Amino acid sequence: MREAMQEVKAQLGSWYQEEARKEIFQARAPWVEEGEEQSAYFSKLKKSKEEVMMCLNNEEGVEHWLKDGMLATAAAFYWDLYTEKSVDPEGMQLCL
């Protein structure tokens, strides 16, 4: 009886590892190390790759549903993000 339970546990463990490998593979995470456990992270990563962005809101909260509006909103966001801004040297020194 004990041997049968150990065999079933071993089979279950193998099945679980195989399912984890499938989940990680489907999540397209090439940096994962061998033996990585299946987790909610990989399930979420897989689902996020399946979802398509349908709408994007700009800074004013206006929704853009068309491709051109979404691209313009994304471009404006990154333009603003990487535009050089004046920096307070004293404030920066406090952060360091």
TIMAR-466447 format. One record per residue: residue number from 0; residue in one letter; x, y, z of N, C-alpha, C in turn. Coordinates in steps of 0.1 Angstrom, whole numbers. Example, Ala and Ser with C-alpha at 12.3 -4.5 7.8 and 13.67 -1.06 7.14 Angstrom:
    k  r    n_x    n_y    n_z   ca_x   ca_y   ca_z    c_x    c_y    c_z
    0  A    132    -57     78    123    -45     78    132    -33     78
    1  S    128    -22     71    137    -11     71    129      0     79
REM end
This chain:
    k  r    n_x    n_y    n_z   ca_x   ca_y   ca_z    c_x    c_y    c_z
    0  M      8    -12      0      0      0      0      9     13      0
    1  R     19     13      9     28     24     10     35     26     -3
    2  E     40     15     -9     47     16    -22     38     21    -33
    3  A     26     17    -33     16     22    -43     14     37    -42
    4  M     13     42    -29     11     56    -27     24     64    -32
    5  Q     35     59    -29     48     66    -33     49     66    -48
    6  E     44     55    -55     45     55    -69     35     65    -75
    7  V     23     66    -69     13     76    -74     18     90    -71
    8  K     25     92    -60     30    106    -57     41    109    -67
    9  A     49     99    -71     60    102    -81     54    105    -94
   10  Q     43     98    -98     37    100   -111     30    114   -111
   11  L     24    117   -100     18    130    -99     28    142    -99
   12  G     39    140    -93     50    149    -93     55    151   -107
   13  S     57    140   -115     62    141   -129     51    148   -137
   14  W     39    145   -135     28    152   -143     28    167   -140
   15  Y     30    171   -127     30    185   -123     41    192   -130
   16  Q     53    186   -130     65    192   -136     63    194   -151
   17  E     57    184   -157     54    185   -172     44    196   -175
   18  E     34    197   -166     24    208   -168     31    222   -166
   19  A     40    223   -156     47    235   -154     56    239   -166
   20  R     63    229   -172     71    231   -184     62    236   -195
   21  K     50    230   -197     41    235   -208     37    249   -205
   22  E     33    252   -193     29    266   -189     40    276   -192
   23  I     52    273   -188     63    282   -190     66    283   -205
   24  F     66    272   -212     68    273   -227     58    281   -234
   25  Q     45    280   -230     35    287   -236     35    302   -232
   26  A     42    305   -221     43    319   -217     55    325   -224
   27  R     62    317   -232     74    322   -240     84    330   -231
   28  A     88    323   -221     98    329   -211    111    321   -213
   29  P    119    325   -222    131    317   -225    142    318   -214
   30  W    141    327   -205    151    329   -195    149    320   -182
   31  V    139    312   -183    135    304   -171    145    292   -170
   32  E    149    290   -157    158    279   -155    151    266   -154
   33  E    158    255   -156    153    242   -155    149    240   -140
   34  G    137    234   -138    132    231   -125    124    242   -120
   35  E    121    252   -128    113    264   -123     98    258   -121
   36  E     93    263   -110     79    258   -106     69    266   -114
   37  Q     57    260   -116     46    267   -122     41    276   -112
   38  S     37    288   -116     32    298   -107     22    307   -114
   39  A     15    315   -106      5    324   -111     12    334   -121
   40  Y     25    337   -118     32    346   -127     32    341   -142
   41  F     35    328   -144     36    323   -157     22    322   -163
   42  S     12    319   -155     -2    318   -161     -6    332   -165
   43  K     -3    342   -157     -6    356   -160      1    361   -172
   44  L     14    357   -173     22    361   -185     17    355   -197
   45  K     13    342   -197      7    336   -209     -6    343   -213
   46  K    -15    346   -203    -27    353   -207    -25    367   -212
   47  S    -15    374   -206    -12    387   -211     -8    388   -225
   48  K     -1    377   -230      3    376   -244     -8    373   -253
   49  E    -19    368   -248    -31    365   -256    -40    377   -257
   50  E    -40    386   -248    -49    397   -248    -44    408   -258
   51  V    -53    414   -265    -50    424   -274    -55    438   -269
   52  M    -47    448   -270    -51    461   -265    -61    467   -275
   53  M    -72    471   -270    -83    476   -279    -84    491   -278
   54  C    -80    497   -267    -82    511   -264    -70    516   -256
   55  L    -67    529   -258    -56    535   -251    -61    549   -247
   56  N    -59    553   -234    -63    566   -229    -51    575   -229
   57  N    -53    588   -234    -42    597   -233    -42    604   -219
   58  E    -33    614   -218    -32    621   -205    -45    628   -200
   59  E    -53    632   -210    -65    639   -206    -76    629   -204
   60  G    -74    616   -206    -84    606   -203    -93    603   -215
   61  V    -89    609   -227    -96    606   -239    -93    592   -244
   62  E   -103    584   -248   -101    571   -253    -98    571   -268
   63  H    -88    563   -272    -85    562   -286    -86    547   -290
   64  W    -96    545   -299    -99    531   -303    -92    527   -316
   65  L    -89    537   -324    -83    535   -337    -68    534   -336
   66  K    -62    527   -345    -47    525   -345    -39    538   -345
   67  D    -43    547   -353    -36    560   -355    -36    568   -342
   68  G    -48    568   -335    -49    575   -322    -41    568   -311
   69  M    -41    555   -311    -33    548   -301    -18    550   -303
   70  L    -14    550   -316      0    552   -319      4    566   -315
   71  A     -4    576   -318     -1    590   -314      0    592   -299
   72  T     -9    585   -292     -9    586   -277      3    580   -272
   73  A      7    568   -277     19    562   -272     32    570   -275
   74  A     32    576   -287     43    584   -291     44    596   -282
   75  A     33    603   -279     33    614   -270     38    611   -256
   76  F     33    599   -252     37    595   -238     53    593   -237
   77  Y     58    586   -247     73    584   -247     81    597   -250
   78  W     75    605   -258     82    618   -261     83    626   -248
   79  D     72    627   -241     72    634   -228     81    627   -218
   80  L     81    614   -218     89    606   -208    104    609   -210
   81  Y    108    610   -222    123    611   -225    127    625   -228
   82  T    118    635   -228    122    649   -230    130    654   -218
   83  E    141    661   -221    149    666   -210    141    676   -202
   84  K    142    675   -189    135    684   -179    145    690   -170
   85  S    142    702   -165    151    708   -155    151    700   -142
   86  V    162    699   -136    163    692   -124    168    701   -113
   87  D    163    699   -101    167    706    -89    179    699    -83
   88  P    191    704    -84    203    697    -79    203    694    -64
   89  E    197    702    -56    196    699    -42    186    688    -39
   90  G    175    688    -46    165    677    -45    171    664    -50
   91  M    179    664    -60    185    652    -66    195    647    -55
   92  Q    203    656    -50    213    652    -40    207    646    -28
   93  L    195    650    -24    188    645    -12    184    630    -15
   94  C    180    627    -28    176    614    -31    188    604    -32
   95  L    200    610    -35    212    601    -35    217    599    -21
REM end
